[in-house]
Amino acid sequence: MNVQAKKSARIQIAAVRGLIDDAMRKAGLPEADAAKVAELMLEADLIGADAHGVFRLPQYVQRLKLGSTNPRPNIKAERSAPATALVHGDNGMGHLVVARAAETAIELARECGVAWVGCVMSGHAGAAGVYAALPLKADMVGMYAAVANANHMPLAGGAEPLLGTNPLAVAIPAGEEPPVVLDIATSIVSYGTIKNHRLQNKQLAPDWMIDPKTGAAVTDPHKSAEALLLPMAGYKGAGLALIVGLLAGTLNGALFGRDCVDFNAEPDRVTNTGQFVLALDPSRFQPLATFKAEVDRHVRSLRNSKPLPGGDPVRLPGDARANRIADRTANGLPVAPELLAQLDQLAAELGIKPLRER
């Protein structure tokens, strides 16, 4: 069989959602919480964040089994001022904690025009773009940032892993065009991408990771645990990761820097992850329809700009996202055979129906 054809097998989204839902309930989550986690994890897969959706299910289940994630948290949102709040996650699934933060931010922004909501005692929540996009449902601009759950990146010029890949995502509503959604790790690639390459035994690009002892490129995915991820744009990416860590972690009383717990290497330890969600109501600046129409106009103008000779067409943040959602909703999610084997093993351990039978 052609390797590419083998890797392009599709699984219907209802089957993936059902597997996540059943696994979460088996791991102790209440029915409504399990369904919410399944919805948000599936959204990561739909938008193409393949290292942050069902790929993470075995790791999440392991943490729930070990007790390092609380399956039945008492999540509380405490408003601290008209436009600010802090969500206490009670060590619950990060998806649930950040979803509550987004709901709270939208609610406060309806009153104040803008709201900033932080999270403390949260956990890994998956793809940043999923949460930045939640305020879009209320016709608001959304922003999300997080302290990554492990340090894999050095400061500019450094040789110690003191920074996470600390992601930042911004979502801006449009009218007839897809929303503009920027979702970036502050490293060249996310560590989830590295893990995905390791699972599939795929070589790393030479500019992704370095050996901290020699500074040489590391391309063997099985040597990635001892390597350093490089920041995007050199010192700029490292600086941005630092700022995100202080605002999403330190500001909320969550962990950052040397204090961070590596949830890959220490699955039995509580991570006290920090995140924040910002919601902004554009109608406080001009009529919403006018703003959306202007976003559409600029998006079309920029997309139709001249590409480099022989290159691909100009692409804007959010274009590929919209195309992937449409494709994967219709045709199912591409699941690598290595991941499918892992998920089948997990289903057997939990006593639930495997993907192939759903």
N, C-alpha and C positions, 0 to 999 in steps of 0.2 A: 504493500500500500504506500502511496505517496505520503511522505511525512507531513507536508503542508495540508493535504486533504484530511489526514488523521487529526491534525490539530484544529481543523476548522469545523469539527462536529458541533452542532447546536443543540442546546437543551431549552425547552420551552420555559418561559419565565414563571408560569404558574407552578411548574415542578420545583424550580429553585426556591420560590417563595415558600412553598409547602415544606420543603426540607428544612429551611432555616427556622420556620415557625415551629415545626415539630421538635427540632433539636433544642431550641430555646426553652420550650415548655418542659422537655425531658430534663433540662439542666436546672429547672426550678422557677423559671419566670412565670408570672401570672399570664393568662391567656391574652389580655389586651396588650400587655407589655411585649410579649413574644411577637404578636402581630405587628406592633410598631417597629420593633427592631428588624423584623423581616422586611418590612416596607422600605426602611432606610438603607439597609444593606443591599437590597435589590436595586435601589436607585443608583447606588455606586456602580453596580455592574452595568446598568442601562446606559449611564453616561460614559462608560468606557474606563472607569477607574478600577481596572480588573484586579489590582492588588489590594483592594479595600472593600470588596463585597463578600461573596460567598467564599472566596479564597481565605478569609480570616475566620471562618466558622470553627474549624477545629481548635484554633487558639482560644477563641472566646469560650467555647465549651470547657476546655481544660481549665481556664481560670475560674469559671463558675463552679466546677467540680472541686477545685482546690480551696475554694472559699476566699480567694483574693479579689473576686468581684461579688458583690451582694446581689442575689437574684431578686430580692424583694425590698428595694430601697424605699425610704420615705423622702422623696425629692421635694425640697422646699425652695420657693422663690421669695426672697426678702427684698422688698423695695427699700432703697436707701435714700432716695431723693426722687423728684418728679420724673427724671429721665434715666435713672440708674437703678440697677438691682443686682443682687448676687444670688445665684442658684447653688444651693448645697445639695450635692448629688448623692450623699450617703453611700459612696462607693458603688453606685449602680452602674449598669451598662452606659457607656458614654453616649450612645445614640439617644437614650431616653433623657439624659441630663441636658444635652445640647438642644434637643427638640423642645424641652421645657424652656430653655433660655431663649430660643427663637420665638416661641409663643409669647413669652413675657416681653421681649423686645418689641414685637409687633403691637402688643397691647399698649405699652407705654408710648410708643411712637405715634399711635393714633391720637393720644392726648397731647403730647409734647412736640411732635414733629420729628424727633430723633430720640433714640434710646441706646444705651450701652449696657449689656448684661454679661457679667462674668460668671464663671463656673469654678467651683472648688470641690474636691473629692469626687471628681468625675473619672472617666476612663477613656480608653481608645474609642473613637467614634467613627473611624473610617474616613471617607473622602470629604475633604473640606468643601468642595463645590456643592455637595448635597445640602449643607447647612446655610451657606451663603444664599442659596436659591430659595430657601423657605420663605423669606419675606416677599419674594416675587408674587406669591399667591395673594398678598395683600397690596399689590402694586407699589411695593416699596423697594428701595435699594437695600441689599443685604451685604454684610461683611462678616467673615468668620476667620478666626485665627486660633492656633492651638500650640501648646508645648507638646512636641512629639514624645512618644512613650519610651524613647531610648536615645542616648547620645551617640551619634555616629560621625559627627562633623567637628572639625577644629575651628577655632578662631582664626582670623587671617594671619598666616604665617606660623600658626601653632601646630603642634604634633600630638595634642591630647584631644580625645573626643569629649568635648564639653558642651556642645550644642546639639540639639535635635534638628531634624529636617523641618521643623516648625513651619507648618503650611499657612498660607494666607489665600483667601478666596474672596472675590467681590462679584456680586451679581447686580446688573442694571436692567430694569425692565425696558422692553421695546413695544412697538405696536404690532405691525404685521411681521416684522422680522423676529428671529429668535432672540431671546435676551442675551446680552453681552455678559458672559461668565468667565472670569479669569480664575483659575485654580492652579496654584503653584506651590511646590515645595521650595524652601529656600536653599536646598541642595540642588545639584544638577539634576538628579532624579530622586524620587522618594525611596526610602529604604524598602518599602513594599515591593517596588520594582526589582530591587536587588534580590529579595526573597523569592519572588516569582521566577527570576532567572536561575536561582539556585535550585529550585524545585524542578525546573525543566532542563537543567544542565545546559543553559545557554550562556555563552561567553559574554562578559561585560564589555561595554565600550571602554577604550583606553583612557578616556578623560573623566570617568565616573569616580574611581576610587584609587587611593595610593597607599603604599606601605609606609606607616609612620616612622619606621626605622631607616628607610633608605630614600623615601620620596619617589620610588619607582611606581609605575602604573600597576594596578592589580586587575587582571582580566579574568582570572579563574573565580567563578562564583562561589566555589567551595572554600576559598580563602578570604571571603568577604568579612567574616566575623572579626578578623584581626586587622582589617583595613579601615581607612578613614574615607568617608564620603566627602567629596569636594563641594564647597559652596558654589552656588551659581554666581557668575560674574565676579568671582574672586572675593575681595574684601567687601564688596557691596552685598553679596548674598550672606556672608558671615555677619555683617552688621545688621541686616534685616532680621536674621534669625535671632540675634541677641535682643533686638527691640521687641519682636513678637513674644519671645520667652518672658521678658519682664512684664509685658502688658497682659499676656494670657495666663501667666503663671504667678509671678511674684505679686502682682497687683491684687490677685484674688486669694492669696494665701496658699496657692498650689505650689508644686515643686518645680524647680528650674536649676539648670547648671549642674554642679556636682551633686546636688541633692536628688536628681532624677533617678527613678527606678527603671531599669531595663526590663520591660515586660516580656521581651523575647528570652532573655537569659534567666530571669527570676519570675517565673509564672506564679509562684506562690506568694508574692509580695504585693501589697496595695500600692498603686501608682500615684494616687492623688493628682490626677491629671488636671491641668488648667486650660480653659478655653474662654473665648468671648464671642458674642454675637452683637453686631450693631445693625439697627434698622433705621432707615431714613425715609421719610415721606416726601417724595418729590413735589407733591401738590402744594407744599408750603412755599415753593419757589415760583411755580408757574402752573397753569392748568395742566392736569395730568395728561390729557390728550395731546396738548401741545408738546410737552416734553417727550412723550413716546414717539410722536411724529418726527421730531427733530433727531431722536436717536436713530430711527429708521433711515432718515435722510443721510445722516453721517455714515451709518453702517454700509449703506448701498454705495455711497461715494468711495469709501475706503476699500471695500471689497472689490470694486471695479477698477482700482488703481493698477498701474502697470506692473506686472511681475518681472522678475529677473529673466533674462534670455534663457530659454530652455528649462526654466523652473516651473514649479507648480503654481496654480493660481493663488493670489493673495488670500490668506485665511485669517479670520478674526476670532478672538476668544468666544466660544459659544457655538460657532458654526459646526465643528466636528461633534460637539456634544449633542446638538439637535439631530444631526444625521444619525448618530449612533442610537439615540433613543428610538427613533422611527424604525431603524433597521432591526434592532434587537427586540423591540416589542413585537414586530411582525414575524421575525425569523428565529427568535430564541437567542440565548447567550452562548458565545463560544467558550467551551470549557476544555482546557488542556487535558489530555489523558492522565497525566501525573496527578493533577488536581482531582479529577474524577475518581481515581483510585483512592485518594485520601478521603474523599467524601463518602465513598462506599464503605470504607473501613469505619469511619465515624458512625454512619448509619447502623452498621452491624453492632458496634459497641453500645449504641443507645437503644437498639431494638426498634428502629423506625424504618420505614420503607425507603430504599435507596433511590437515587435520582432516576436510574434506568427503568424503574417500575412505576414511576409517577406519570 
